[in-house]
């Protein structure tokens, strides 16, 4: 059952075994896993509920409806970086490109060795990855669906000796509609709104859309299980939002034995800070990683029309050990126009040739660290200064991508680097590689993977949650989203979030079942 603003006509009071805040990769998995085991589950989702028929292929319209703040979230610090976040049933999975990577083995091993995360080795996590991938029908993009832009990349990469690999995606019957980031118009992408959440509802889970959680309810424990945890979560209260004007109309209270926060690495720490919970370690909101990303676009003589294909279909990991991955990133012309150079007639003239353009992305596994703080009205402020090392990684990735495009026959290259926004030769690329680029010279960057703001670990002074996802300070309060990851992943985090949520769901099931 999914209830939205239009169906809620009075204050709501619910009782459940588990209340989950957020319906994205972490929350949806938790809801399905627990509901299927017979537990009563209530999910609170701040955004609206949209079905496949609502996804109209209009990027601008969909951004207004599906994205938080209509897609206008930026980090503070140099440079300003766009950070698109989903705000709808299914969360950011509804608007991502469907790319599915497991957490790299080296990252998992590092978490065990350096961050004292227990039971997260590649061997331990493998069955959780496999379970999620089977549920989502994860598969490689077929050669037929890779399309012209991928062929362009392969042509240039082959000439330079780089291997191009097909990405794995969560799809059933994909037709290459080219608008994955704006809601799949045929329901092929197995985002949470078409996969895990319907299964959760079939097992009795109740989902409230347009409902913002404002307070995590706690109570003093009669017999603290440890000398640290003296409070326990016992529910959530919030407000029902009118999606037309964001005004509060009714109150909602869910009394629950367990509370799971799955609001993402920006809004989970903001909620904890607002409630002054889990602050003993001083780590809530700290250690933010975002995987800064640059889009490089190239103009060719030949037609490409990349909007008719899978927008993220292939990648190059030759430089992954250096923290640089090159990955597909094609967007429709109405969105791409904002990132291309010139104004007025010159810009108009350039956009006339968009059918002849190909794009590719550079993603950095960042060492830069930001934080999430509370701003006016309790809204999150995202502070993230890009360090010079990560800036140099971006420059190197941009230069490599430009060389690939030139090797494929590109006439012009457009980059997000000030004074190098347009290049046309390898000599231009060489000058870019030698230049002393300032961090502030990088403009038009984006990031799609906020991580790390409530990181996990066994040492409570250095982490917010333990290895099971339960907060060190409050019993029965769990976190199940990308905020728990101790470091950058270097890959798209969707499968990692879902696998760890599946693992945490087992812990919660055992907790609810009580002593054997």
C-alpha positions as CSV (number, residue, x, y, z in Angstrom):
1,X,0.0,0.0,0.0
2,X,1.3,3.4,-0.9
3,X,-0.6,6.4,0.4
4,X,0.1,10.0,-0.9
5,X,-0.9,13.5,0.2
6,X,-4.2,13.4,-1.7
7,X,-5.2,10.2,0.3
8,X,-4.3,11.5,3.7
9,X,-7.2,13.5,5.2
10,X,-6.3,13.6,8.9
11,X,-3.5,13.0,11.3
12,X,-1.9,9.5,11.1
13,X,-0.9,7.3,13.9
14,X,0.7,3.9,13.1
15,X,2.3,1.1,15.1
16,X,4.9,-1.2,13.5
17,X,7.8,-3.4,14.2
18,X,10.0,-1.2,12.0
19,X,9.7,2.4,10.8
20,X,12.0,3.2,7.8
21,X,12.8,6.8,6.8
22,X,13.5,6.9,3.1
23,X,12.5,4.6,0.2
24,X,15.7,4.5,-1.9
25,X,18.3,1.7,-2.2
26,X,18.7,1.2,1.5
27,X,15.1,1.8,2.7
28,X,13.4,-0.2,0.0
29,X,15.6,-3.3,0.5
30,X,15.0,-3.1,4.3
31,X,11.3,-2.8,3.8
32,X,11.1,-5.8,1.4
33,X,13.4,-8.1,3.4
34,X,11.6,-7.4,6.7
35,X,8.1,-7.4,5.4
36,X,8.6,-10.8,3.6
37,X,9.6,-12.2,7.0
38,X,6.3,-11.2,8.5
39,X,7.3,-8.0,10.3
40,X,5.0,-5.0,10.1
41,X,6.8,-2.2,8.2
42,X,6.0,1.5,7.7
43,X,8.1,3.6,5.3
44,X,8.1,7.4,5.3
45,X,9.1,9.0,2.0
46,X,9.4,12.8,1.7
47,X,8.9,12.9,-2.0
48,X,5.9,12.0,-4.2
49,X,4.8,8.7,-5.7
50,X,5.2,8.4,-9.5
51,X,4.4,5.5,-11.7
52,X,5.9,4.6,-15.1
53,X,3.2,6.5,-17.0
54,X,4.3,9.7,-15.3
55,X,7.8,9.5,-16.8
56,X,7.2,11.6,-19.9
57,X,10.8,11.7,-21.3
58,X,10.9,15.5,-20.7
59,X,14.1,16.0,-18.7
60,X,13.3,19.5,-17.4
61,X,9.8,18.5,-16.3
62,X,11.1,15.3,-14.6
63,X,13.8,17.2,-12.8
64,X,11.2,19.4,-11.3
65,X,9.1,16.5,-10.1
66,X,11.7,13.8,-9.1
67,X,14.8,15.7,-7.9
68,X,15.3,17.4,-4.6
69,X,15.3,21.2,-4.9
70,X,14.5,20.7,-8.6
71,X,18.1,19.6,-9.2
72,X,19.6,22.8,-7.8
73,X,21.7,21.4,-5.0
74,X,25.3,22.5,-4.9
75,X,28.2,22.0,-2.5
76,X,29.8,25.0,-0.8
77,X,33.5,25.5,-1.2
78,X,35.8,25.6,-4.3
79,X,34.6,24.7,-6.8
80,X,30.8,24.6,-6.5
81,X,29.7,21.1,-7.5
82,X,26.2,20.1,-8.5
83,X,24.9,17.2,-6.4
84,X,21.6,15.9,-7.8
85,X,19.5,13.9,-5.3
86,X,16.2,12.0,-5.8
87,X,13.1,13.0,-3.9
88,X,10.4,10.5,-4.8
89,X,9.3,7.0,-4.0
90,X,12.4,4.9,-5.0
91,X,14.7,7.7,-4.1
92,X,17.8,8.3,-6.2
93,X,17.4,4.8,-7.8
94,X,14.5,6.3,-9.8
95,X,16.8,8.8,-11.4
96,X,20.1,7.1,-11.7
97,X,21.5,5.4,-14.8
98,X,21.1,1.9,-13.5
99,X,24.8,1.1,-13.2
100,X,25.7,-1.8,-10.9
101,X,29.1,-2.3,-9.4
102,X,30.0,-4.4,-6.4
103,X,32.1,-2.8,-3.8
104,X,35.7,-3.5,-4.9
105,X,37.5,-6.2,-3.0
106,X,40.3,-3.8,-2.1
107,X,37.8,-1.3,-0.5
108,X,36.2,-4.1,1.6
109,X,39.6,-5.3,2.8
110,X,40.6,-1.8,3.7
111,X,37.5,-1.3,5.7
112,X,38.2,-4.4,7.8
113,X,41.9,-3.6,8.2
114,X,41.9,0.2,8.7
115,X,38.4,1.0,10.0
116,X,37.7,-2.1,12.1
117,X,34.5,-3.0,10.2
118,X,33.7,-6.6,11.0
119,X,32.3,-9.2,8.7
120,X,32.6,-7.3,5.4
121,X,35.3,-9.3,3.6
122,X,34.7,-10.0,-0.1
123,X,33.9,-13.6,0.8
124,X,31.3,-12.6,3.5
125,X,29.6,-10.0,1.2
126,X,29.5,-12.2,-1.9
127,X,26.1,-13.9,-1.2
128,X,24.5,-10.5,-0.4
129,X,25.8,-9.0,-3.7
130,X,24.5,-12.1,-5.6
131,X,21.1,-11.9,-3.9
132,X,20.6,-8.3,-4.9
133,X,21.9,-8.8,-8.4
134,X,19.5,-11.7,-8.9
135,X,16.5,-9.7,-7.6
136,X,17.4,-6.8,-10.0
137,X,18.3,-8.9,-13.0
138,X,21.7,-7.3,-13.3
139,X,23.3,-7.9,-16.7
140,X,25.8,-6.4,-19.1
141,X,24.7,-3.9,-21.7
142,X,24.5,-5.8,-25.0
143,X,26.5,-4.6,-28.0
144,X,23.3,-3.7,-29.8
145,X,22.3,-1.3,-27.0
146,X,25.6,0.4,-26.6
147,X,24.9,2.7,-29.5
148,X,26.9,5.2,-31.5
149,X,28.6,7.1,-28.7
150,X,30.0,3.9,-27.2
151,X,31.3,2.9,-30.7
152,X,33.0,6.3,-30.9
153,X,34.7,5.7,-27.5
154,X,35.7,2.2,-28.4
155,X,37.2,3.4,-31.7
156,X,39.4,6.0,-30.0
157,X,40.3,3.8,-27.1
158,X,41.3,0.9,-29.3
159,X,43.7,3.2,-31.1
160,X,45.3,4.2,-27.8
161,X,45.4,0.7,-26.3
162,X,42.7,1.1,-23.7
163,X,40.1,-1.6,-23.0
164,X,36.4,-0.5,-23.1
165,X,34.2,-2.7,-20.9
166,X,30.4,-3.0,-20.9
167,X,28.7,-1.8,-17.8
168,X,26.3,-4.0,-15.8
169,X,22.8,-2.6,-15.2
170,X,19.6,-3.5,-13.4
171,X,17.2,-3.9,-16.3
172,X,14.4,-6.1,-17.7
173,X,13.6,-5.5,-21.4
174,X,15.6,-2.2,-21.8
175,X,15.0,-0.5,-25.1
176,X,17.7,2.2,-24.8
177,X,15.3,5.1,-24.3
178,X,18.1,7.4,-23.2
179,X,16.3,9.0,-20.3
180,X,17.4,6.8,-17.3
181,X,18.1,9.8,-15.2
182,X,14.5,11.1,-15.6
183,X,12.5,8.0,-14.7
184,X,12.4,5.0,-17.0
185,X,9.3,5.5,-19.4
186,X,8.8,1.7,-19.9
187,X,9.6,0.4,-16.4
188,X,12.6,-1.5,-17.7
189,X,15.1,-0.1,-15.1
190,X,14.7,-2.1,-11.9
191,X,14.7,0.9,-9.6
192,X,13.2,0.5,-6.2
193,X,9.8,1.8,-7.3
194,X,9.3,-1.1,-9.7
195,X,11.3,-3.8,-7.9
196,X,11.7,-4.0,-4.2
197,X,9.0,-1.7,-3.0
198,X,6.1,-3.5,-4.8
199,X,7.3,-6.7,-3.2
200,X,7.4,-5.0,0.1
201,X,3.8,-3.8,-0.4
202,X,2.7,-7.3,-1.4
203,X,4.0,-8.5,2.0
204,X,2.1,-5.9,3.8
205,X,4.5,-2.9,4.1
206,X,2.8,0.5,4.2
207,X,4.4,3.4,2.4
208,X,3.5,7.0,3.1
209,X,4.7,9.4,0.3
210,X,4.8,13.2,0.8
211,X,5.7,12.5,4.5
212,X,8.7,14.2,6.0
213,X,10.3,12.7,9.1
214,X,11.2,15.4,11.6
215,X,11.8,13.6,14.9
216,X,13.3,10.3,15.9
217,X,11.5,9.3,19.1
218,X,13.6,7.7,21.9
219,X,13.1,6.5,25.4
220,X,15.3,5.8,28.3
221,X,16.2,2.1,28.6
222,X,15.3,0.4,31.8
223,X,18.3,-2.0,31.5
224,X,20.9,-0.6,29.2
225,X,22.5,-3.4,27.2
226,X,25.9,-1.5,27.3
227,X,27.2,1.3,29.4
228,X,27.1,3.5,26.3
229,X,23.6,3.0,25.0
230,X,21.1,4.5,27.5
231,X,18.4,5.4,25.0
232,X,16.5,3.4,22.5
233,X,14.6,4.4,19.4
234,X,10.8,3.9,19.7
235,X,9.4,5.6,16.7
236,X,9.3,8.6,14.3
237,X,7.1,11.7,14.0
238,X,6.7,13.9,11.0
239,X,4.5,15.9,8.8
240,X,2.4,15.4,5.7
241,X,3.5,17.8,3.0
242,X,1.3,19.4,0.3
243,X,3.5,18.9,-2.8
244,X,2.1,22.0,-4.4
245,X,3.5,24.4,-1.8
246,X,5.5,22.2,0.6
247,X,3.2,23.3,3.5
248,X,2.5,20.9,6.4
249,X,-1.0,19.7,6.5
250,X,-1.2,16.9,9.0
251,X,1.0,15.1,11.5
252,X,2.1,11.5,11.3
253,X,3.4,9.4,14.2
254,X,4.8,5.9,13.9
255,X,5.5,3.9,17.1
256,X,8.0,1.2,16.3
257,X,10.4,-1.3,17.9
258,X,13.1,-0.4,15.5
259,X,13.9,2.7,13.5
260,X,15.9,2.6,10.3
261,X,17.2,5.9,8.8
262,X,17.8,5.6,5.1
263,X,17.6,9.2,3.9
264,X,21.0,9.3,2.2
265,X,24.4,10.7,3.1
266,X,23.1,14.3,3.1
267,X,19.8,14.1,4.9
268,X,20.5,11.2,7.3
269,X,23.2,13.2,9.2
270,X,21.1,16.3,9.0
271,X,18.2,14.5,10.7
272,X,20.5,13.2,13.4
273,X,22.0,16.7,14.0
274,X,18.6,18.2,14.1
275,X,17.5,15.7,16.8
276,X,20.9,15.9,18.6
277,X,21.3,12.1,18.4
278,X,24.4,10.0,18.0
279,X,26.8,12.9,18.6
280,X,29.2,11.3,21.1
281,X,31.8,10.5,18.4
282,X,31.7,13.9,16.8
283,X,31.5,12.1,13.4
284,X,27.9,12.7,12.3
285,X,28.1,14.8,9.1
286,X,31.8,14.4,8.8
287,X,33.9,12.5,6.2
288,X,31.7,13.4,3.2
289,X,32.9,11.9,-0.1
290,X,31.0,12.5,-3.4
291,X,33.0,11.1,-6.3
292,X,33.5,14.4,-8.3
293,X,32.7,14.0,-11.9
294,X,33.4,15.9,-15.1
295,X,31.6,15.6,-18.4
296,X,33.6,15.9,-21.6
297,X,31.7,16.4,-24.9
298,X,33.1,16.0,-28.4
299,X,31.8,17.2,-31.8
300,X,32.2,14.9,-34.8
301,X,31.3,15.2,-38.5
302,X,29.2,12.0,-38.3
303,X,25.7,11.8,-36.6
304,X,25.6,10.1,-33.2
305,X,22.2,10.9,-31.6
306,X,23.2,9.4,-28.3
307,X,19.9,10.2,-26.7
308,X,18.4,7.2,-28.4
309,X,20.7,4.7,-26.6
310,X,21.7,3.6,-23.1
311,X,23.3,6.8,-21.7
312,X,25.7,4.9,-19.5
313,X,26.7,1.7,-21.2
314,X,30.5,1.3,-21.0
315,X,33.5,2.3,-19.0
316,X,37.3,2.3,-18.9
317,X,39.0,1.3,-15.6
318,X,42.7,1.4,-16.9
319,X,43.4,4.1,-14.4
320,X,41.2,2.9,-11.5
321,X,44.3,2.3,-9.3
322,X,44.9,6.0,-9.5
323,X,41.4,6.8,-8.5
324,X,40.2,7.6,-12.1
325,X,37.4,5.9,-13.9
326,X,36.0,6.9,-17.3
327,X,32.3,6.1,-17.7
328,X,29.5,6.7,-20.1
329,X,27.5,9.9,-19.5
330,X,25.2,11.0,-22.3
331,X,22.3,13.4,-21.5
332,X,19.5,14.8,-23.6
333,X,20.1,18.1,-25.4
334,X,17.9,20.2,-23.1
335,X,20.1,19.2,-20.2
336,X,23.4,19.2,-22.0
337,X,22.9,22.8,-23.2
338,X,23.7,24.1,-19.7
339,X,27.2,22.6,-19.8
340,X,28.3,23.7,-23.2
341,X,30.2,26.9,-23.9
342,X,29.2,30.3,-25.5
343,X,26.0,32.4,-25.2
344,X,23.4,33.7,-27.5
345,X,23.8,32.9,-31.2
346,X,27.1,31.1,-30.9
347,X,25.5,28.8,-28.4
348,X,22.5,28.3,-30.5
349,X,24.7,27.5,-33.5
350,X,26.6,24.9,-31.4
351,X,23.4,23.2,-30.2
352,X,22.2,22.8,-33.8
353,X,25.0,20.2,-34.1
354,X,24.2,18.3,-30.9
355,X,23.2,15.2,-32.9
356,X,26.9,15.0,-33.9
357,X,28.1,15.1,-30.3
358,X,29.3,12.3,-27.9
359,X,29.9,12.6,-24.2
360,X,31.9,10.7,-21.6
361,X,32.5,11.2,-17.9
362,X,35.5,11.2,-15.6
363,X,34.8,10.1,-12.1
364,X,37.3,10.4,-9.2
365,X,37.5,8.3,-6.1
366,X,38.1,11.2,-3.9
367,X,40.4,11.8,-1.0
368,X,38.8,15.2,-0.4
369,X,36.6,15.4,2.7
370,X,33.6,17.6,3.2
371,X,30.8,17.7,5.8
372,X,27.1,18.2,6.2
373,X,26.0,21.0,8.6
374,X,22.7,22.4,9.7
375,X,21.6,25.5,8.0
376,X,18.6,27.8,8.4
377,X,15.5,26.0,9.4
378,X,17.4,22.8,9.9
379,X,18.1,22.2,6.2
380,X,21.5,20.7,5.4
381,X,24.5,22.8,4.2
382,X,27.0,20.7,2.2
383,X,30.5,21.9,2.5
384,X,33.1,20.3,0.2
385,X,36.4,21.8,-0.8
386,X,38.1,19.8,-3.6
387,X,41.8,19.2,-2.8
388,X,44.6,19.6,-5.3
389,X,45.2,15.9,-5.6
390,X,41.6,15.2,-6.7
391,X,41.7,18.2,-9.0
392,X,44.8,16.7,-10.7
393,X,43.0,13.4,-11.1
394,X,40.2,15.2,-12.8
395,X,42.6,17.0,-15.1
396,X,44.3,13.8,-16.0
397,X,41.0,12.0,-16.7
398,X,39.8,14.9,-18.8
399,X,43.0,14.9,-20.9
400,X,42.8,11.1,-21.4
401,X,39.2,11.3,-22.5
402,X,40.0,14.2,-24.9
403,X,42.8,12.1,-26.4
404,X,40.3,9.2,-26.9
405,X,37.9,11.5,-28.6
406,X,40.6,13.0,-30.9
407,X,41.8,9.5,-31.8
408,X,38.2,8.7,-32.8
409,X,38.1,11.7,-35.1
410,X,36.6,14.5,-33.0
411,X,36.8,18.0,-34.4
412,X,36.3,19.9,-31.1
413,X,36.4,18.9,-27.4
414,X,34.4,20.8,-24.7
415,X,35.6,20.5,-21.1
416,X,34.7,22.0,-17.7
417,X,38.2,23.6,-17.4
418,X,38.4,27.4,-17.5
419,X,40.6,28.6,-20.4
420,X,40.5,25.0,-21.8
421,X,36.7,24.8,-22.3
422,X,37.3,24.2,-26.1
423,X,40.1,22.2,-27.6
424,X,40.8,20.8,-31.1
425,X,44.2,19.1,-31.1
426,X,46.5,16.9,-29.1
427,X,48.7,20.0,-28.7
428,X,45.8,21.6,-26.8
429,X,45.5,18.5,-24.6
430,X,49.2,18.6,-23.9
431,X,49.0,22.2,-22.8
432,X,46.2,21.3,-20.5
433,X,48.2,18.5,-19.0
434,X,51.1,20.8,-18.3
435,X,49.1,23.8,-17.1
436,X,49.0,24.7,-13.4
437,X,45.2,24.4,-13.1
438,X,43.7,25.9,-9.9
439,X,40.8,24.2,-8.2
440,X,38.7,27.2,-9.0
441,X,39.4,26.7,-12.7
442,X,37.2,23.6,-12.7
443,X,33.6,24.7,-13.5
444,X,30.5,22.8,-14.2
445,X,31.5,19.7,-12.1
446,X,28.8,17.3,-10.8
447,X,28.8,14.5,-8.3
448,X,26.2,11.8,-7.8
449,X,27.4,9.6,-4.9
450,X,27.4,11.3,-1.5
451,X,29.0,8.9,1.0
452,X,30.5,8.5,4.5
453,X,28.8,11.0,6.8
454,X,27.7,8.4,9.4
455,X,30.5,5.9,8.8
456,X,30.6,2.5,10.4
457,X,33.3,0.9,12.5
458,X,33.9,-1.0,15.7
459,X,35.7,2.0,17.4
460,X,32.8,4.1,18.6
461,X,35.0,7.2,19.0
462,X,35.7,7.1,15.3
463,X,32.4,6.0,13.9
464,X,28.6,6.5,14.1
465,X,27.3,3.0,13.6
466,X,28.8,-0.4,14.3
467,X,29.5,-3.1,11.7
468,X,25.8,-4.1,11.8
469,X,24.6,-0.6,11.0
470,X,23.2,0.1,14.5
471,X,24.2,3.4,16.0
472,X,26.7,3.3,18.8
473,X,24.7,5.8,20.9
474,X,21.0,4.7,20.5
475,X,19.8,1.1,20.6
476,X,17.4,-0.1,17.9
477,X,18.3,2.9,15.7
478,X,19.9,1.7,12.5
479,X,21.3,3.5,9.4
480,X,21.0,1.9,6.0
481,X,22.3,4.1,3.2
482,X,25.6,5.3,1.7
483,X,26.4,7.4,4.8
484,X,27.8,4.4,6.6
485,X,30.6,3.7,4.1
486,X,34.0,4.6,5.7
487,X,35.7,5.7,2.5
488,X,34.9,6.5,-1.1
489,X,34.0,3.4,-3.1
490,X,35.4,4.5,-6.5
491,X,32.3,2.9,-8.1
492,X,28.5,3.7,-8.3
493,X,27.2,2.8,-4.8
494,X,23.7,1.4,-5.6
495,X,24.6,-2.3,-5.2
496,X,26.8,-1.7,-2.2
497,X,24.0,0.1,-0.4
498,X,21.6,-2.7,-1.2
499,X,23.9,-5.5,-0.2
500,X,24.8,-3.9,3.2
501,X,21.1,-3.2,3.7
502,X,20.3,-6.9,3.1
503,X,22.9,-7.8,5.6
504,X,21.6,-5.4,8.2
505,X,18.1,-6.6,7.7
506,X,19.2,-10.0,9.0
507,X,20.4,-8.4,12.2
508,X,17.1,-6.6,12.7
509,X,15.1,-9.8,12.0
510,X,17.1,-11.6,14.7
511,X,16.6,-8.6,17.1
512,X,12.8,-8.7,16.5
513,X,12.6,-12.4,16.9
514,X,14.2,-12.2,20.3
515,X,16.2,-15.0,22.0
516,X,16.2,-18.3,20.2
